[in-house]
Amino acid sequence: MKKKRKLGSPALQHSYDRFIGRDPKLAEQYEEELLNAYIARKIHELRTKAGLSQRELARKVGTAASVICRLEDADYEGHSLMMLKRIAEVLGRRVEIRFVPVKDLRTA
């Protein structure tokens, strides 16, 4: 049996339990969407902290503003590591990837 994800808010927990529950496919989709939203939010946060518009960041990265706009969209699923590295470099950052153990969600 799959272990339940623990969320900080009772309302979020109720929604998660009701709509995702212990369905492994839905849980995987949920985690992927969280990651997409995190990446989009982080790019936006770093860009605005640097005082750059999407157009300015795009010019510095060597792409179109529409690409930056898409990358800052939480629904976008096409993040490439190379593009993230280019953005990070322009913003004085680096991309760090970690491989961490996956909790076996099938055990309770």
C-alpha positions in Angstrom: 0.0 0.0 0.0 1.2 3.5 -0.9 2.3 5.9 1.8 0.4 9.2 1.8 2.1 12.5 1.1 2.0 14.9 4.0 1.1 18.5 3.3 1.3 21.5 5.6 -2.2 22.7 5.2 -5.3 20.7 6.2 -7.2 22.1 3.2 -4.4 21.0 0.8 -4.1 17.6 2.6 -7.9 17.1 2.2 -7.7 17.9 -1.5 -4.7 15.7 -2.1 -6.3 12.8 -0.2 -9.6 13.2 -2.1 -8.2 13.7 -5.7 -4.9 11.8 -5.6 -5.2 9.5 -2.7 -3.0 6.4 -3.1 -3.0 6.3 -6.9 0.7 6.0 -7.9 0.1 7.5 -11.4 -1.7 10.5 -10.1 0.9 11.0 -7.4 3.7 10.9 -10.0 1.8 13.5 -12.1 1.3 15.7 -9.1 5.1 15.6 -8.2 5.9 16.4 -11.8 3.6 19.4 -11.8 5.1 20.6 -8.5 8.6 20.4 -10.1 7.4 22.4 -13.2 5.9 25.0 -11.0 9.0 25.3 -8.8 11.3 25.7 -11.9 9.0 28.4 -13.4 8.7 30.3 -10.1 12.5 30.1 -9.5 13.3 31.5 -12.9 10.8 34.3 -12.4 12.1 35.1 -8.9 15.7 35.2 -10.0 15.0 37.3 -13.1 13.0 39.9 -11.2 15.5 39.9 -8.4 18.2 40.8 -11.0 15.9 43.6 -12.3 15.5 42.1 -15.7 12.5 42.0 -17.9 11.8 38.8 -19.9 13.0 40.5 -23.0 16.3 41.6 -21.4 16.9 38.1 -20.0 16.2 36.6 -23.3 18.6 38.9 -25.1 21.4 38.1 -22.6 20.7 34.3 -22.9 20.5 34.5 -26.7 16.8 33.5 -27.1 13.4 35.0 -27.7 11.3 36.6 -24.9 8.6 34.1 -25.7 11.0 31.3 -24.6 11.5 33.0 -21.2 7.7 33.5 -20.9 7.1 29.8 -21.5 9.8 28.8 -19.0 8.1 31.0 -16.4 4.8 29.3 -17.0 4.0 26.6 -14.4 2.3 24.5 -17.0 5.4 24.3 -19.3 6.9 20.8 -19.4 9.8 21.4 -21.8 12.6 22.6 -19.6 16.0 21.7 -21.0 19.0 21.4 -18.9 21.1 23.4 -21.4 18.6 26.4 -21.3 18.4 26.3 -17.5 22.2 26.4 -17.4 22.3 29.4 -19.8 19.8 31.3 -17.7 21.6 30.4 -14.5 24.9 31.7 -15.9 23.4 35.0 -16.9 21.9 35.4 -13.5 25.2 34.5 -11.7 24.0 31.1 -10.6 24.5 27.5 -11.4 22.2 24.6 -11.9 22.6 21.9 -9.3 21.1 18.4 -9.8 20.9 15.9 -7.0 19.9 12.3 -7.2 18.3 11.4 -3.9 16.7 8.1 -2.8 13.1 7.7 -3.6 10.9 6.6 -0.8 9.1 3.4 -1.7 5.5 4.8 -1.8 4.1 1.3 -2.0 5.1 0.5 1.6 3.2 1.8 4.5 
